[in-house]
């Protein structure tokens, strides 16, 4: 099985972690995602695998099922409703330092004659609860293709059968959930990934590295600005 993780729309090799470092959270409230895909299972398929990578990165993550039920019991039955909850209420009732908002753009499997393609695309951003400042934003996509690189007649037949079988399997068991798990795992990777959190053993070391890098970029930007003014 071949899976390709694509960092969504990024060509700049440097990410501005300034707001993130200034409002470093210890705990994260993950709200159910807004689902723009046609797959009704996408919301809870994504939620089922998002806690582990965040916790492994060094953050306390409020139990997503408990949060989902709490908000429903308080008059917010949909993800759209839940994502409008005031930050003041989040701090008062739940006590989270940051809120993670997510939108699912793609989720599901399509059948293309000799290939079945499973695609998951999500946009995420995180907000500091006390100030309302957006401290982090990423887009992640993962794609799995069933076909193999074999142009022979036998290879085409095998690819067609494989695609059909996997399309049927995805209708039964939501194969996209596995691809969604890859997307969630990738939140910690890349040039714009989650920073190491306070409960991670490398937290102090990573903070020093990140702050030194930020200071160096700020100094370079100031020098460049001064040079431009001097021309």
C-alpha positions in Angstrom: 0.0 0.0 0.0 1.4 3.3 -1.1 0.3 6.5 0.8 1.5 10.0 -0.2 1.4 12.7 2.4 1.3 16.1 0.8 1.9 19.3 2.7 -0.9 21.5 1.5 0.1 24.5 -0.6 3.4 25.3 1.0 6.4 26.6 -0.9 7.9 28.8 1.9 10.4 26.9 4.0 10.0 29.1 7.1 6.9 29.2 9.3 6.2 32.1 11.6 6.0 30.6 15.1 6.0 33.9 16.8 2.3 33.9 18.0 2.6 30.2 18.9 5.6 30.8 21.1 4.0 33.9 22.7 0.9 31.9 23.6 2.2 28.4 24.2 -0.7 26.2 25.3 -0.5 23.3 27.8 -4.0 22.0 27.0 -6.0 21.8 23.8 -9.7 21.6 23.2 -10.4 19.8 19.9 -13.8 20.8 18.5 -15.7 18.5 16.1 -14.7 19.5 12.5 -17.0 21.1 10.0 -17.5 18.5 7.3 -17.6 19.8 3.7 -17.3 16.3 2.2 -20.1 14.1 1.1 -19.2 11.4 3.6 -21.3 11.5 6.8 -18.7 9.4 8.7 -15.9 11.9 8.2 -16.5 13.9 11.4 -16.1 11.1 13.8 -13.6 9.2 11.7 -11.3 12.2 12.0 -12.1 12.8 15.7 -11.3 9.1 16.5 -7.6 9.5 15.6 -6.7 13.2 16.4 -6.1 12.9 20.2 -3.1 10.5 20.1 -0.7 12.6 17.9 -1.5 15.8 19.9 -0.9 14.0 23.2 2.3 12.4 21.9 3.5 15.9 20.9 3.2 16.9 24.6 -0.2 18.5 25.1 -3.1 17.6 27.3 -6.1 17.0 25.0 -9.6 17.1 26.5 -11.5 13.8 25.7 -13.2 14.5 22.3 -16.3 12.3 23.0 -17.0 14.0 26.3 -16.6 17.5 24.8 -18.9 16.5 21.9 -21.6 15.3 24.3 -21.2 18.2 26.6 -21.7 20.7 23.8 -24.7 18.8 22.4 -26.3 18.8 25.9 -25.9 22.6 26.0 -27.8 23.3 22.8 -25.0 22.9 20.2 -26.0 19.9 18.1 -23.8 20.5 15.1 -20.1 21.1 14.5 -21.0 24.5 13.0 -22.7 25.4 16.3 -19.9 24.1 18.4 -17.3 26.1 16.6 -19.1 29.3 17.5 -18.9 28.7 21.3 -17.4 31.9 22.9 -13.8 31.6 24.0 -14.7 33.0 27.4 -17.1 30.1 28.0 -14.3 27.7 26.9 -12.0 29.1 29.6 -14.8 29.3 32.2 -16.3 25.9 31.8 -13.6 23.7 30.3 -10.4 25.5 31.2 -8.5 24.9 27.9 -5.6 27.1 26.9 -6.2 26.7 23.1 -8.9 25.5 20.8 -8.3 23.5 17.6 -10.8 24.3 14.8 -10.9 22.0 11.8 -12.6 21.8 8.4 -12.7 18.6 6.4 -12.5 19.5 2.7 -12.2 15.9 1.3 -12.9 12.5 2.8 -13.7 9.3 0.9 -12.9 6.9 -1.9 -13.6 7.4 -5.6 -13.6 4.6 -8.2 -11.7 5.4 -11.5 -11.9 2.2 -13.6 -8.4 0.8 -12.8 -7.8 2.7 -9.7 -9.6 3.6 -6.4 -8.3 6.7 -4.8 -8.9 7.6 -1.2 -8.3 11.2 -0.3 -8.5 13.2 2.9 -7.8 16.9 3.1 -8.2 19.0 6.3 -7.6 22.6 7.2 -6.8 23.3 10.9 -6.1 26.4 13.0 -5.5 26.9 16.7 -6.6 29.9 18.7 -5.3 31.1 22.1 -8.3 31.1 24.5 -7.3 34.1 26.6 -6.6 36.5 23.7 -8.4 35.1 20.7 -5.1 35.2 18.7 -4.6 32.6 16.0 -1.4 30.9 16.9 -1.2 28.1 14.3 -2.7 27.2 10.9 -2.0 24.3 8.6 -3.5 22.3 5.7 -2.8 18.6 5.4 -3.7 16.1 2.7 -3.1 12.3 2.3 -3.9 10.3 -0.8 -3.9 6.5 -1.3 -4.1 5.0 -4.8 -4.8 1.2 -5.2 -3.2 0.8 -8.6 0.4 -0.3 -9.2 2.7 1.0 -11.9 2.1 -1.9 -14.3 1.0 -1.1 -17.9 0.6 -4.7 -19.1 -2.8 -6.2 -19.8 -2.6 -8.4 -16.7 -1.5 -5.5 -14.6 -4.5 -3.4 -15.8 -6.8 -6.3 -15.0 -5.3 -6.7 -11.5 -5.6 -3.0 -10.9 -9.2 -2.9 -12.0 -10.1 -5.8 -9.7 -8.1 -4.3 -6.8 -9.9 -0.9 -7.3 -13.3 -2.5 -7.3 -12.6 -4.6 -4.2 -11.3 -1.7 -2.3 -14.2 0.5 -3.4 -16.6 -2.1 -2.0 -14.5 -2.4 1.2 -14.5 1.3 1.7 -18.4 1.4 1.5 -18.5 -1.1 4.3 -15.7 0.0 6.6 -14.8 3.7 5.8 -11.3 3.1 4.6 -10.7 6.8 4.6 -10.4 6.6 8.4 -7.0 5.0 8.0 -5.9 7.8 5.6 -7.4 10.3 8.0 -5.2 8.9 10.8 -2.1 9.5 8.5 -3.3 13.1 8.1 -3.6 13.6 11.9 -0.2 12.0 12.5 1.3 14.5 9.9 0.2 17.5 12.0 3.4 17.2 14.0 5.6 17.0 10.9 6.8 19.4 8.2 8.2 22.9 8.4 4.8 24.1 9.8 4.0 21.3 12.2 2.9 21.4 15.8 5.6 22.6 18.2 6.7 20.3 21.0 4.3 20.8 24.0 5.0 21.3 27.7 4.5 17.6 28.6 7.1 16.4 26.1 10.6 15.5 27.4 12.2 17.7 24.7 10.1 20.8 25.5 12.8 23.0 27.0 15.3 22.1 24.3 12.8 22.7 21.5 11.6 26.0 23.0 15.2 27.3 23.1 15.8 26.3 19.5 12.6 27.8 18.3 13.1 31.1 20.2 16.7 31.4 18.9 15.5 30.8 15.4 12.8 33.4 15.8 15.1 36.0 17.2 17.6 35.4 14.3 14.8 35.9 11.7 13.6 39.0 13.5 17.1 40.4 13.6 17.6 39.7 9.9 14.3 41.3 9.0 15.2 44.4 11.0 18.6 44.7 9.3 17.1 44.3 5.9 14.5 47.0 6.7 17.3 49.3 7.9 19.3 48.7 4.8 16.3 49.5 2.6 15.7 52.8 4.5 19.4 53.7 4.0 19.2 53.4 0.2 
